Structures are given as structure tokens and as C-alpha cells.
Amino acid sequence: MNIIKSIRFIFLFILTFSVIIYPEEIKHTKYTGIPFAAKKWSKWIHIQFLGNDLEKQKKVAEKAAALGYDTVVLMFFGRVSLDCGVGDGVFSKQDTQKLINYITRDLKMTVIPEIKLLAKSERTYGKNFVKNNPDFFIKGKYNESSIIDPFFKINGKTLYDLYIIGLIDELIDLFKGPAIFILGYDEYDSTAISQVAEKNNLSTQELWAGTLNKVSKYLIDKNISPMIWGDMLLSKRLADDDNPVGYPADEGFNYYEPLNSRYPSDSPIDTLDFVREIKYREKMIIGDWHYNGGDNKNRYPSIDYFKWLGFGGILGATWGDMKNTKNFSAYAKNNNCMGMICTLFHYISQPELQHLLFPTLENNILLMNNPEIQIPAPSSVIITKDDNKISCVRPGDKIKIAFKDSDKERDLEIFKYGDRRNMIISITNQDTFFAWQIPAGIEGFIDIIGRAKNKTGFKTSYYLETALLISDKTYIRRKSDCLLGFSFPGAVTADNEDFILLDGKSDIGFALKHENAKIVSDGILCSGAGGIKICRSPGDAYAIKNGFTILIEFTVNEFPKPPKSSCLFAWGPWGKGPRVFIQTDGSVIGQVGTGGAIAAITSSDHLKKSERNNIKFICNGKNIILYLNGKKNEDKFTAAVEAPLDYAISLGCIFKNDTKYFELPKGINHEFHGKIHKLEVRDDFVFN
């Protein structure tokens, strides 16, 4: 009898061990897409509970319904107080229920909840809840990346039962039994997840995949389809034949983002190794988000990969980039996906970006339904006095603000620079130009914001920061054939040395001093966080869409300290757009592109410390060329030049504290120590 028991034990041990080492094979089931609301091609919007009231969310839903969107994802951001004890109390459960009822009953739209299972706990339970219960969580490196410990017990009950299932049950009731429930699983700090696993004597995959499987089964048993975001199931390793999933190698994954299986990028944990452990794939939905575009051939290989894995449904998700929406919608439609999602991160809550909100809604659904539509150049305005283009006027002057490249529905708003909360004037359905006499009592810089439609129905927006200076003093721009620039000596500066008047044909006439930079007789002295900011203009950014030349003459007083580089020039967010960096050894990097299609070139020569140096960085869409003090370096460039629409240019710094424009890239120091004597940005290619 003991022998039989021993044999049985050995057999069970081998069986258990083999299941761990040899997980279930991928089932290549035929992909059909999960039927959803009897629609072949569904259009969703993603709304966050940001701000201080729910009126903006209500208006966005109303606009979306009128445009033809059929589904709304509501993400509470931990700001709704719920009966299970979570939420920061910005919004009440009663007001939230009224909004959900309004969207479903009055607007006839489907409403779906989203939480962040395991990680990003601040966005699920609330910042105050996380702060007040530190024993429940392990803090990760990523912003708002606290990981909940599902096994932590309070009075004999686990957090899984109290605050994961407890929250899910309450949201199922609040949303009246949603057809789909989004569980997040995006951008999760996998190192912190491994720490929670180790604390409970589990492997990372047991916690990461096991928690997802357990919650998915719970939802499926209630006839609710679980949905996760797909970025942590993606990796550049999918371009290799020996990837752990066994997927046929696709080189497109070398030119693609986000690929967050290793997140943050220096995490020793790679969640791609655990993808095979995800169960119930045929009953799950993937939200496949890509904000900057497809691979180097405008494909979206993640869609093919998720279909191969056997997921039941796939939706693409975009944010802001209309070229990406156009290409992604076409690829998703041709590959039998469920539909597309228009995300609205920051557009609802940040005043500086709200001019993009409704144009983004309108253009996304236009391109989701008709991806063959050509995207037009951005609308722009021309400010003239006595038929002469101007950048500076006096109080009492009469000017014209003319609309360019627009057909109808022209809107115009004028604000003091940087103050979107106090409007000076607002005009709707304007004619081709607006005549304005500058009223007394207004001085300083103004911003002009507007929207207009062209004949295809595509709505463009423009945002000119520092479009005009109202002053008793007159400043006249020097003529130049460049797009924008300045040179010392001779640059026109304000008496109080707060700005430089730009040369060139740019829509923006001014470069503003940033923090502790100083404007001196022969240049801009930068130290610490100081530098120069050239404000936003979509027209300027669009001008360099086919290539550019950037010329900078400067003196460097200190090289950056290891292991960081310093930023001399940047135009665009999160690594997107042209950039010039200085290395610790005095070499220079020129970079362009976006996502996986970034091209960079390093100078073979080195800067001369405390002497004048000059850089010429050129991209013509085929080659990138970098001259340092006349010495040429050249490389091939196969990606498209990405125009960094609606972002400022930084010179001598990255705006570390100005997250409206830039997120500090890993390994980059915002501080440049030296003097900038000359800048010239051209929308042509100067090779000699």
C-alpha cells in the first residue's frame, strides 16, 4: 500500500512539474471577433474622471453620441467614493450613477467600467486610500504604480476579497451588469509585482497571470467579457524566432511601440515569458493601444499576434495622432477587429490641450469610418496690420486675423498667454477674417486658439502661443528665409530681457527666457534649468514634416556628468521629433523619428570646451546628416519625419517641471551649461 502511495505521489509530482515547465499549448482557434452590441465595427471613447465636476464628461459623451460613437469607457481614477471603502471623494457615487444612467438611457450608448487590476492602484482605489494604507501596497518606480497585495489580510479576509472582488461587484451593480469589464494590465511595474509575489512565496507568473485568470473566470461566470490592454504582452523579442511564445518572428516588432513586456525598461522581469499562462483567451478582449503609429511599413503586427494567440476580440486604440488613427483603423478593419477606441487622456482636464478635445473626437470617428480620407495640413491664421504681417501691436491698433486653409465652422478664441481660464474674446462661425481693435488695458503676449473644417469634414485646430505682443514699444522682426531663428550679436531683445524676437517666417515671433537663463550681448547664458522656450504653432511643426535643417552655434562650459546626457535642442513630446543631445565625452547625438522608428547619429568628433562650436543637423527623409564643427557624419533614415504638432521647442533645457510639454526621457539631464549664440531652423535641406 505504501508503495502504491509512493508511486501515486511521484506521478502527481511529475505531472504538476510538467505543467509548470510545459504550459498549455497555444490554441490556434479561428478568430471571428466577439459580437458586441450587434455592431460589426464599434467606435468607443475613453473618458477619465478628471477635473472637479462631471459636466465636461457629460458634454463629451453628448458630443460623442451625436457623432456616432456607440460605447463609453469610464475610468474613475480612484476619485469616486464607493461603498466598499475606496475612492478619494471628488465625485459621489450618486452623481456617477446619474451620469451612467444618462449615457445609457438618454444617449443610448453602452457604458463600460475600467479598473487597474494589481498595479496603478492610485487610479483604482484613490491616492489617499493608497497613502493611508501603506501596508496594502508595494511602491513601484513608475508614477502611480503602487501594487496591491491581494493576499494581505484584514480580520481574516484578504484584500482580494475585500477590495478587488468587492470593488468589481460594486461596479458591476453600478454599471447594471456591463457586457465588458476592463481590467487594465497596462504599463505595470513588473519588478514591483515580483516583490509582491516573493512576499507571498509565489513566482511572478503565478501572481501576474494567476490573478488575471482568477478574476477573468469570475467575470466570465457572470457572462461578462474581461478585457485587458495589450502592451505588456508585446516585446521586440517577437521579432526573433526563439521568442518564448513560439510566435513566427515578425521584424515589424523592431519598429513599433509600446512594447512593455519589460516595464520599466530596466526591469529584470519580462512578462512575455508568462503570456502562455493566460487562460480563457478565447473569451477575452484585447485593447491594442498604439499612439505613435505602426511599424516601418505602416502595419500593426500586434493585431496579427493577438489573433494568433486566440483572443476572442481586438480593438485598436489611438490618442491624438490622426495619421495613426487613419492607418490603424484601416489595418484593424481589414483584419476583422471589433472596432477602435478614441482615448482622451489630458484633453479633458488640461486647459492647454482642451482646444484639441472636440476636433479629436470628430476627426477620429471620421477616420475610423473612412480611413481613405486624406489628412489636410493644419489650419492657420495670419495676423496683419495695414496688410503687413505683424507680431507686435500697440493698444488701439486695428488688426485683421485671417483664416487660412479653412472652409467652414471657423471658431476663434483669444487669451492672455498661458491663461486659458480667462478668455478675452470668443467668436464662433467666423468669416474668413476677424477685424479687431486692440482694447485699452490689455498688454503682454496673447494666445490665439481656433478650429475650422475643410471640405472633407476634417476639423483642424490651431494654437498659437505668444501669437502677438501688445506693447507700447514696437519690435520689428528681421527678415530671413529660415523658418525661425535668432543670432547674436544683433538679435532683438526686450528691454527687460525676457524674450528674443525671432527672425524668419514662423507663426510665432518670440523666444521666451525660461527660469534662470540670462540674455546677454552675445547670446543666451544657460545654467541649471535655464534655457529658451519657443512656443507652440502647428503650422511651424507641419512645415518640417518632410525634413529639416537645424543649425546651432554655442559654447559649452561644462559637459554633463556620467551617466547622463544634456539636451541642447528638443521639439516634441516623449522622444518624438528632432532632438540634439550632448554626451558626457563631448560628442553630440542628433535624433529624429518616433517610437521604434527612431534614427540617431553620433558625431565622430568632440566639442571644444569653452570655445564656439557649431552643429548642423539635417534630415531629408532618406538620410540624417550631422556636422560638428564642419566634420560630417551620415546615416540612412527609413522612417517618416514626425511633425511634433502642438509642442514647444526647448533650447538649452527640457522643461523638467512643465509636463504639459515634455516628460524627461530616461538618462537625459535637462541642464545645459553654456551659451547659445545662434539658432536657425529651416524647412529645407542645407547640405553645404
Secondary structure, 3 states (H helix, E strand, C coil): CHHHHHHHHHHHHHHHHHHHHCCCCCCCCCCCCCCECCECCEEEEEEECCCCCCHHHHHHHHHHHHHCCCEEEEECCCCECCCCCCCCCCECHHHHHHHHHHHHHHCCCEEEEECCCCCCCHHHHCHHHHHHCHHHEECCCCCCCCEECCCCEECCEEHHHHHHHHHHHHHHHHCCCCCEEECCCCCCCHHHHHHHHHHCCCCHHHHHHHHHHHHHHHHHHCCCEEEEECHHHCCHHHHCCCCCCCCCCCHHHHCCCCCCCCCCCCCCCCHHHHHHHCCCHHHCEEEEECCCCCCCCCCCHHHHHHHHHCCCEEEEEECCCHHHHHHHHHHHHHCCCCEEEEECCCCCCCHHHHHHHHHHHHHHHHHHHCCCCCCCCCCEEEEEECCEECCEECCCCEEEEEEECCCEEEEEEEEECCCCCCEEEEEEEECCEEEEECCCCCCEEEEEEEEEECCCCCEEEEEEEEEEEECCCCCCCCCCCCCEEEECCCCEECCCCCEEECECCCCCCEEEEECCCEEECCEEEECCCCEEEECCCHHHHHHCCCCEEEEEEEEEEECCCCCCEEEEEEECCCCCCCEEEECCCCCEEEEECCHHHCEEEECCCCCCECCEEEEEEEECCCEEEEEECCEEEEEECCCCCCCCCCCCEEECCCCCCCCCCCCCCCCEECCCEEEEEEEEEECCCCCC
